[in-house]
Amino acid sequence: ENNCRNIQITLDGIKEVHDKTRKFRNGKGSFDSVVNGIKLVQSSKELPPPIIRINITQNNYDRVIELIEYLETNKMTRCYVDFGIVFDSKISSGNSTFDEINIKGKMLNLWKVLKDKKFNFDVRPSRKWIYCGAYCENHITIDVDGSLYKCWDVVKEEEFKLGNIMNFNAIDVDKYTKWISRSIKVKDECGVCPYLPVCGFGCANLGYQQNGDINGCGCNKAKWLYDDQIRFIIENRG
């Protein structure tokens, strides 16, 4: 009825892992509620199979296979599994995040387990005109006080605040337009990079952190990941 074509639900590990970081306001873990929600969506005839987003850090990587086995045991294999690798940013940083060195080869085993257990997933690099949804016209991040931003990484930063959900007539159109019109000059680092077609200019927030401008190159240098994707496809074709 509302043209909803995808439903993504985040589950970051088995119960004891997920509940460490995904809590309700009262401190109670959300694992049981999230799993129940996934099962409800999966059982619906009107809704598409849910996408289970598993954000992977160095803290939970070693136990991701346990989560995959849990999903299999609980007959949730109709779901599509999408791994979200957490790289360093303003809201997620420190020893738990990945970089271009420690991500190399890490995903190959997880992809193999998904394949063996017949989950729906896709590792093929696809052409990207944009890096993420923050550059789309219909993408908005809403803070708990109703403040509006294009990117969740810049929440609470006044210079990136677009306005408030309670007053759409006061949206800062110039700030909004800057995000959706982001572009990279051909002469810049991104313009000569062979990974550009699958990267989509990189992260605007990283571009801002590294160059002082959201139009600057925002490369997280995770090129090993693309190489591993190609390797997995070639080794498992057919």
Phi, psi and omega per residue, in radians:
E1 nan -0.604 -3.125
N2 -1.884 0.338 3.089
N3 1.040 0.651 3.102
C4 -1.486 2.006 -3.060
R5 -1.844 -0.315 3.135
N6 -2.468 2.490 3.055
I7 -2.243 1.996 -3.139
Q8 -1.882 2.265 -3.122
I9 -2.217 2.266 -3.053
T10 -1.572 2.269 3.059
L11 -2.401 1.926 -2.942
D12 -1.716 0.290 3.110
G13 2.689 3.107 3.017
I14 -1.113 3.012 -2.951
K15 -0.883 -0.879 -3.054
E16 -1.203 -0.455 3.107
V17 -1.414 -0.884 -3.131
H18 -1.025 -0.777 -3.035
D19 -1.213 -0.205 3.094
K20 -1.228 -0.536 -3.064
T21 -2.110 -0.359 -3.103
R22 -1.864 1.460 -3.036
K23 -2.006 2.713 2.950
F24 -1.354 2.998 -3.105
R25 -1.052 -0.536 -3.129
N26 -1.440 0.050 3.105
G27 1.644 -0.157 -3.140
K28 -1.288 2.436 3.116
G29 -1.196 2.683 -3.040
S30 -1.803 0.062 -3.013
F31 -0.949 -0.893 -3.066
D32 -1.085 -0.701 3.139
S33 -1.182 -0.690 -3.141
V34 -1.149 -0.792 3.130
V35 -1.072 -0.721 3.109
N36 -1.074 -0.705 3.110
G37 -1.120 -0.713 3.112
I38 -1.082 -0.757 -3.129
K39 -1.138 -0.650 3.129
L40 -1.126 -0.777 3.138
V41 -1.146 -0.742 -3.106
Q42 -1.113 -0.568 -3.086
S43 -1.450 -0.197 -3.102
S44 -1.333 2.409 3.096
K45 -1.477 -0.333 -3.093
E46 -1.573 -0.382 -3.058
L47 -1.783 2.659 3.070
P48 -1.245 2.740 3.071
P49 -0.983 2.391 -3.085
P50 -1.245 2.633 3.001
I51 -1.632 2.104 3.079
I52 -1.619 1.966 3.141
R53 -1.587 2.113 3.111
I54 -1.986 1.801 3.100
N55 -1.327 2.223 -3.026
I56 -1.958 2.195 3.035
T57 -2.126 3.052 3.072
Q58 -1.188 -0.332 -3.139
N59 -1.347 -0.593 -3.072
N60 -1.921 -0.059 -3.055
Y61 -0.949 -0.789 -3.044
D62 -1.163 -0.206 -3.095
R63 -2.052 0.189 3.126
V64 -1.151 -0.634 3.128
I65 -1.090 -0.603 3.065
E66 -1.038 -0.699 3.131
L67 -1.167 -0.738 3.111
I68 -1.048 -0.734 3.117
E69 -1.146 -0.631 3.092
Y70 -1.107 -0.780 3.139
L71 -1.085 -0.682 3.119
E72 -1.149 -0.826 -3.119
T73 -1.060 -0.616 -3.108
N74 -1.632 0.360 3.016
K75 0.962 0.821 3.120
M76 -1.958 0.507 -3.089
T77 -1.359 -0.174 3.073
R78 -1.265 -0.288 -3.125
C79 -1.280 2.704 3.039
Y80 -1.657 2.270 -3.100
V81 -1.797 2.271 3.132
D82 -2.250 2.055 3.105
F83 -1.469 2.273 3.054
G84 -1.932 1.891 -3.095
I85 -1.446 2.160 -3.054
V86 -1.535 1.931 3.052
F87 -1.711 2.939 -3.085
D88 -1.115 2.321 3.061
S89 -2.709 -3.061 -3.111
K90 -1.126 -0.674 -3.056
I91 -1.623 -0.166 3.098
S92 -2.509 1.894 -3.092
S93 -2.596 2.997 3.107
G94 1.854 -2.823 -3.042
N95 -1.243 -0.214 -3.088
S96 -1.453 -0.343 -3.050
T97 -1.514 2.875 3.137
F98 -1.721 2.772 2.974
D99 -2.387 -3.053 -3.027
E100 -1.145 -0.310 -3.134
I101 -1.530 -0.912 -3.019
N102 -1.472 0.014 3.049
I103 -1.551 -0.309 -3.049
K104 -1.020 2.160 3.082
G105 1.353 -0.129 -3.027
K106 -1.181 -0.562 -2.997
M107 -1.529 -0.296 -3.029
L108 -0.992 -0.765 -3.114
N109 -1.199 -0.658 3.130
L110 -1.155 -0.730 3.095
W111 -1.087 -0.679 -3.139
K112 -1.118 -0.708 3.122
V113 -1.104 -0.746 3.101
L114 -1.055 -0.737 -3.135
K115 -1.128 -0.803 -3.118
D116 -1.088 -0.585 -3.100
K117 -1.633 0.091 3.010
K118 1.120 0.620 3.003
F119 -1.370 2.711 3.013
N120 -1.438 2.171 3.089
F121 -2.826 2.913 -3.096
D122 -2.588 2.126 3.139
V123 -1.852 0.017 -3.087
R124 -1.131 2.191 3.018
P125 -1.089 2.342 -3.138
S126 -2.056 2.690 3.139
R127 -1.134 2.268 -3.130
K128 -2.063 2.138 3.025
W129 -1.468 -0.413 3.099
I130 -2.382 2.735 -3.080
Y131 -1.353 -0.733 -3.116
C132 -2.664 3.059 -3.068
G133 -1.139 -0.253 -3.120
A134 -1.061 -0.353 -3.132
Y135 -1.626 -0.041 3.138
C136 -1.438 2.625 -3.109
E137 -1.087 -0.597 -3.010
N138 -1.747 0.296 -3.138
H139 -1.789 2.161 3.113
I140 -2.420 2.420 2.997
T141 -1.769 2.245 -3.100
I142 -1.923 2.106 3.113
D143 -1.347 2.933 -3.088
V144 -1.103 -0.410 3.122
D145 -1.657 0.150 3.121
G146 1.584 -0.053 3.112
S147 -1.139 2.548 -3.058
L148 -1.970 2.389 3.109
Y149 -2.451 2.763 3.032
K150 -1.418 -0.642 -3.037
C151 -2.084 2.357 -3.140
W152 -1.227 -0.298 3.126
D153 -1.316 -0.248 -3.088
V154 -1.949 0.214 3.088
V155 -0.995 2.390 -3.115
K156 1.460 -0.111 3.093
E157 -1.594 1.958 -2.979
E158 -1.020 -0.614 -3.084
E159 -1.182 -0.298 3.135
F160 -1.852 0.017 -3.129
K161 -1.259 2.241 -3.108
L162 -1.548 -0.447 -3.065
G163 2.652 -2.649 -3.122
N164 -2.365 2.547 -3.072
I165 -1.097 -0.360 -3.132
M166 -1.377 -0.158 -3.114
N167 -2.550 1.368 -3.094
F168 -1.157 -0.357 -3.133
N169 -1.263 -0.207 -3.102
A170 -1.873 0.348 3.133
I171 -1.146 2.382 3.091
D172 -1.349 1.705 -3.044
V173 -1.131 -0.633 -3.118
D174 -1.099 -0.780 3.122
K175 -1.133 -0.731 3.130
Y176 -1.077 -0.805 -3.099
T177 -1.118 -0.608 -3.129
K178 -1.072 -0.654 -3.139
W179 -1.219 -0.808 -3.039
I180 -1.368 -0.160 3.114
S181 -1.922 0.329 -3.116
R182 -0.994 2.372 3.130
S183 -2.612 2.759 -3.130
I184 -2.065 2.393 3.088
K185 -1.283 2.464 -3.090
V186 -1.029 -0.558 -3.085
K187 -1.316 -0.252 -3.109
D188 -1.275 3.038 -3.128
E189 -0.915 -0.768 -3.124
C190 -1.121 -0.630 -3.048
G191 -1.134 -0.407 -3.130
V192 -1.913 0.147 -3.081
C193 -1.524 2.265 -3.136
P194 -1.173 -0.267 -3.136
Y195 -1.546 -0.056 -3.064
L196 -0.914 -0.746 -3.097
P197 -1.075 -0.428 3.128
V198 -1.866 -0.002 -3.110
C199 -1.798 -0.649 3.120
G200 1.219 0.689 3.064
F201 1.372 -0.061 3.098
G202 1.358 -2.988 -3.000
C203 -1.488 2.227 3.138
A204 -1.130 -0.665 -3.140
N205 -1.165 -0.681 3.058
L206 -1.142 -0.644 3.077
G207 -1.064 -0.676 3.111
Y208 -1.194 -0.757 -3.139
Q209 -1.120 -0.663 -3.041
Q210 -1.555 -0.464 -3.031
N211 -2.249 -0.047 -3.141
G212 1.310 0.284 -3.089
D213 -2.689 2.296 -3.129
I214 -1.190 -0.215 3.050
N215 -1.530 -0.023 3.101
G216 -1.350 2.820 3.113
C217 -1.048 2.295 -3.140
G218 -2.114 1.033 -3.037
C219 -1.479 2.231 3.048
N220 -1.587 0.085 3.049
K221 1.079 0.356 -3.081
A222 -1.481 0.841 -3.058
K223 -1.299 -0.399 3.074
W224 -1.056 -0.533 -3.118
L225 -1.124 -0.753 3.103
Y226 -1.100 -0.712 3.123
D227 -1.089 -0.716 3.127
D228 -1.172 -0.613 3.099
Q229 -1.068 -0.825 3.126
I230 -1.088 -0.730 3.139
R231 -1.061 -0.787 -3.117
F232 -1.106 -0.745 -3.131
I233 -1.071 -0.789 -3.110
I234 -1.161 -0.735 -3.107
E235 -1.256 -0.361 -3.065
N236 -2.058 0.256 3.140
R237 -1.179 2.553 -3.129
G238 1.521 nan nan
